[in-house]
Amino acid sequence: MGEEVIKTGVDRLIVFLEGKEKAPLLETAKALGVSVDTLQSWVDFLVEEGLLGIEYKFTKPFIYLNKGDKEKAKIIGEEELSWDTYHQTFLEKANEKHIPEIKAASLWKNHVMLKLEEKKTFFFDEARKRNKDDLEVAWQAYKTDVLMRI
């Protein structure tokens, strides 16, 4: 199996902002291939966590990585875990237990589905704190993004 690292949209956002002083929200959404609403929800969360900053120039929002928090941002990206490392560990354990490769692949998919369901409550709670609409639509988009990568 190849050494593929699964990156979330937030990981891509952090990488996109690295080395940039500021980036316009609309252009960033286009560059990442996500809706402005989706990007705004990520930015809202990351601003609350202190990883990103946002400022407005004539009502146009610009986002940026907070100075000194780039290392923290990288750590969060790694915690969303190099899915590749997590997946590899999973497969190694399956191999140690002599589980056939095809069965291990099925177990992996089930495992990811369970982990997603564990995150669902957190996802909805955080979205509600930010008064976000269409929570189910946002959740389905996130879930689809993750599942497409496994």
C-alpha positions as CSV (number, residue, x, y, z in Angstrom):
1,M,0.0,0.0,0.0
2,G,1.2,3.5,-0.8
3,E,2.2,6.1,1.8
4,E,-0.8,8.4,1.4
5,V,-1.5,11.0,4.0
6,I,-5.1,12.1,4.3
7,K,-5.5,15.8,4.8
8,T,-8.7,17.5,5.9
9,G,-9.9,20.8,4.5
10,V,-8.6,22.5,7.6
11,D,-5.2,21.0,7.0
12,R,-5.3,22.4,3.4
13,L,-6.3,25.8,4.7
14,I,-3.3,25.9,7.2
15,V,-0.9,24.9,4.4
16,F,-2.5,27.5,2.1
17,L,-2.0,30.3,4.6
18,E,1.6,29.4,5.4
19,G,4.0,32.0,4.1
20,K,1.2,34.5,3.3
21,E,0.7,37.6,5.3
22,K,-3.0,37.7,4.7
23,A,-5.4,36.0,2.3
24,P,-8.9,37.2,1.1
25,L,-11.6,34.9,2.3
26,L,-13.4,34.6,-1.0
27,E,-10.2,33.8,-3.0
28,T,-9.1,31.3,-0.3
29,A,-12.4,29.5,-0.6
30,K,-12.0,29.3,-4.4
31,A,-8.4,28.1,-4.1
32,L,-9.4,25.4,-1.7
33,G,-12.5,24.4,-3.7
34,V,-14.9,24.9,-0.9
35,S,-17.9,27.2,-0.4
36,V,-17.5,30.5,1.4
37,D,-19.9,29.3,4.1
38,T,-17.8,26.2,4.7
39,L,-14.6,28.1,4.9
40,Q,-16.2,30.7,7.2
41,S,-17.2,28.0,9.6
42,W,-13.6,26.6,9.6
43,V,-12.2,30.1,10.1
44,D,-14.7,30.9,12.9
45,F,-13.6,27.8,14.8
46,L,-9.9,28.4,14.2
47,V,-10.2,32.1,15.2
48,E,-11.8,31.0,18.5
49,E,-9.0,28.5,19.0
50,G,-6.5,31.3,18.4
51,L,-4.9,29.8,15.4
52,L,-6.2,32.2,12.8
53,G,-7.0,35.9,12.8
54,I,-9.5,37.7,10.6
55,E,-9.7,41.4,9.8
56,Y,-11.8,43.4,7.5
57,K,-10.8,46.0,4.9
58,F,-13.8,47.9,3.6
59,T,-16.0,44.9,4.6
60,K,-13.7,42.4,2.7
61,P,-12.5,39.7,5.1
62,F,-8.9,38.7,5.2
63,I,-7.6,35.7,7.1
64,Y,-4.1,34.9,8.4
65,L,-2.2,32.5,10.6
66,N,-1.6,34.1,14.0
67,K,2.1,34.8,14.7
68,G,3.7,32.3,17.0
69,D,0.9,29.8,16.4
70,K,2.2,28.2,13.3
71,E,3.7,25.3,15.2
72,K,0.4,24.9,17.1
73,A,-1.4,24.8,13.7
74,K,1.0,22.1,12.4
75,I,0.4,20.0,15.5
76,I,-3.3,20.2,15.0
77,G,-2.8,19.1,11.4
78,E,-0.8,16.2,12.6
79,E,-3.4,15.3,15.3
80,E,-6.1,15.1,12.6
81,L,-3.6,12.5,12.3
82,S,-1.7,11.5,9.5
83,W,-4.4,9.1,8.7
84,D,-1.8,7.2,6.8
85,T,0.1,6.6,10.0
86,Y,-3.1,5.7,11.9
87,H,-4.2,3.4,9.0
88,Q,-0.8,1.8,8.8
89,T,-0.9,1.0,12.5
90,F,-4.4,-0.4,12.1
91,L,-3.2,-2.7,9.2
92,E,-0.1,-3.8,11.1
93,K,-2.3,-4.9,14.0
94,A,-4.6,-6.7,11.7
95,N,-1.6,-8.4,10.1
96,E,-0.3,-9.5,13.5
97,K,-3.7,-11.1,14.1
98,H,-3.6,-12.8,10.7
99,I,-6.6,-11.0,9.4
100,P,-6.8,-11.2,5.6
101,E,-6.1,-8.0,3.8
102,I,-9.6,-7.7,2.3
103,K,-11.2,-8.2,5.7
104,A,-8.8,-5.6,7.2
105,A,-9.9,-3.1,4.5
106,S,-13.5,-3.7,5.5
107,L,-12.7,-3.4,9.2
108,W,-10.8,-0.2,8.5
109,K,-13.8,1.4,6.7
110,N,-16.1,0.4,9.6
111,H,-13.6,1.8,12.1
112,V,-13.5,5.1,10.3
113,M,-17.3,5.2,10.2
114,L,-17.4,4.6,14.0
115,K,-14.9,7.4,14.6
116,L,-16.9,9.8,12.4
117,E,-20.0,9.0,14.5
118,E,-18.0,9.7,17.7
119,K,-17.2,13.2,16.3
120,K,-20.7,14.0,15.2
121,T,-21.9,15.3,18.6
122,F,-18.8,17.5,18.9
123,F,-19.3,18.8,15.3
124,F,-22.9,19.7,16.0
125,D,-22.1,21.3,19.4
126,E,-19.4,23.5,17.9
127,A,-21.6,24.5,14.9
128,R,-24.4,25.4,17.3
129,K,-22.1,27.5,19.4
130,R,-21.4,29.5,16.2
131,N,-25.1,29.7,15.3
132,K,-24.5,27.9,12.0
133,D,-27.4,26.8,9.8
134,D,-27.8,23.6,7.9
135,L,-25.8,21.5,10.3
136,E,-26.9,18.2,8.7
137,V,-25.7,19.4,5.3
138,A,-22.4,20.6,6.7
139,W,-22.0,17.2,8.6
140,Q,-22.7,15.2,5.4
141,A,-20.2,17.3,3.4
142,Y,-17.5,16.7,6.1
143,K,-18.3,13.0,6.3
144,T,-18.3,12.6,2.5
145,D,-14.9,14.4,2.4
146,V,-13.4,11.9,4.9
147,L,-14.9,8.8,3.3
148,M,-13.6,9.8,-0.1
149,R,-10.1,9.6,1.3
150,I,-10.2,6.1,2.7
